[in-house]
Amino acid sequence: MPLSAHDRDLLLTLARESIRAHLQNRLPPDPPSIEVDEEYGGVFVTLYHAGRLRGCVGRLEMNGPLPVVVQNVAIAVLRDARFSHVPITLADLPRLTIEISLLSRLQRAADPLAFEPGVHGVYIRRDDCMGCFLPQVATKMGWDREEFLERCCVDKAGLPPGAWKDRDTEIYFFTTTTLREDPAGVGNPNPPGRS
């Protein structure tokens, strides 16, 4: 059974209020209790301002209940090193849109080109080098399969562009369930853990 609209709103509100609490130097709200039938393989939280990326951080493993992992990743996205020169402030929060990507379990690819750009994300690993792109990256950038793999090798894993063709390179695919606020934010005035 997929997450209900109510549970989706709870997770989005939890992410927003956890970010707010962190920016105010106070304890985050208690994560809500959510019954999850599907087993997710990881969580990413992405922040946008006026459609532009302001942070994206994730985990490829579930080391706790889904709400707890969402909360931890939401706080971690504030430390996205790519944006350390322009850190997010409390004043930025009302203008941010939050997106949560719930990842399926990783599936090792027998054929590195056997995926659908925009539907599947990719995780590439060789030795100590690793990198990941969410499915929506291919759509936003207009990349085909080979370019998606090459850009993940270079931009994320620090590998040569053709490394995805190497037998020593492990390639995994996954899909995502995307939870996204409308631009005005979540309409729930009562954050989780509060009355």
N, C-alpha and C positions, 0 to 999 in steps of 0.2 A: 504494500500500500504506500503510495507516495505521501510526502508531507502534506498536511492540510494547509489551507490558506492561513488558518489561525497560527499553526506552528511556524510557518514561514515568517509571518509578521513578528512572532515572538523572537525568532533568531535574529531578524534584522534589527529589531528594537534592542535586543541584548547587545548586539555589536555596537550600535550607536551609543547606547548608554554606558557601555564599558569604555569606549573611547573617551566619552565626555568625563567620566570619573577619573580616568588616567590623566587627562589634561588638567583636571582640577586637583590633582594629588590627593585623591581620596580612594577608598576601597571600591572595587567594582560591585555592581548588583549581583545578587545570588542568581546563578543560572536557573532557568525554569526547568521543570521536569517535562520531557517530551518523549513519547513512545515512538521509537524508530524501528520499523520493520526491515528496511533496507540497510545493508551493510555498506557503509561508505569507506573509501580508501584514503580519503584525505580532505582537507578544507583549504580554500584560498579566500582571502578577503581583499577586495580591490576598492580603492577610493578614487572617485572622479570629481573634478571641479569644472563645471561648464563643459562637460564632455572630454576633458583632458585628464590623463592619468596623473594621480597624485600619490599613488602607492599601491603595491601589490605584493603580498607575502602569503606563503602557504606552507602547509605540511602535507607530506605524502604518506603519512601514517596517522591512524587514530589512536592516540595514547590516552584516551579517556572518553566519557560520554560526549555525544555530539555538541550539546550546548557549551560544555566546558572547553572543548577544542575551539569552537567558534569564538568564544570569549578571549581565549589566549591568543589566537591568531589576529583578532581585531585589534588587540593592544599592540601586538608585534608589528602590525603594518605601519604604525607610527614611527618605527625605526628603520623603514626601508632606506638603505644606504644611498640609493640613487637620488633621494630628496633631502639628504641631511643638511644641505645648504639652504633649504627653504622648509624648515620643519612646520608641521601642521600645528596651528594654535587653536585655542578655544573659539576665537572669533571666526575661524575658517569653518567650523563644524556645521553651522546652519546651511552653508553653501555646498557641502559635500554630499555626493550620492554614494551610497554603500552597496556593493555587490558581493554576494557570497556564492562561491562555487563549491558545490559538494561533489567530490570526485568518486567515480566508480573505482573498483579495485583495478590496479595496474595489470595489463595483459601483455606478456612478452610477445613481441612481433616476430613471426616466422619470416614475413616479407615486409621490409621497412616501408614499402610503398602501398601496402594494403590497408589504407585508412582513408577517411573522408575529411578533407579540410573543412573546418567550421563545425564539424560534428565530433571529431576526436582530437584530444590533446595528445602531446607527446612528451615523454620523459626519456632522456638520453644519458647513458652512463658508460664511461670507460675509465678504468683505474680510479683515481681520485677526482676525476672531472665529471661533473653532472650538471644537467640543466633541464628545465621544463617550460613548456608553453601551454597555456590554456587553449581550448578550441577556438575561442573568439578572436585570438590573435591573428590567425590565418584569414579570417573574414575581414577584420578591420584593415589589415595590411594588403589584402588582395593577393596573397601568396598561394602558389600551387603546392603540390606535395613536396617536390624536391626543394623548393625554396624554403618551405616551412622547416624541413629537416636541416638544411644548411644553416639557416639563421639560428636555429636552436643550438646547433653545434658551436657556432662562432659566438653568438651573443650571450648565450646562457651557460654553455658547458666549457667554453674556452678551448674548443677543439678546432682543428682545420675543417673547412666547409664540407669536404667529402668524407669526413670521419664516419658518417652514418652508413657508408657502404662497407666499412671494415668489419670483418667477422668478430673482432675483439670488442666492438661497440655494442652494448646492449640497448635495445630500443623497446619501449613499452608504450602502449596506447591506453587511453581512458576516455570516458565521456563525463559530462558534468550535468548536474541539475543546478540551474542558476536562479538565485533569489536576488531580486533587485528592487531597491526602493524606487518610488516615482521621484522625480526631481525635487518635489517639495518635502521629501522625507517620509518616514513611516507615520501613518495617521493614528497610531496608538499613543494616547497621552499618558498611559500608565506603564512605565518601564517594568520589566520583569523584576520580581522580588520586592515590589513596592505596592502599597495599597492605594 
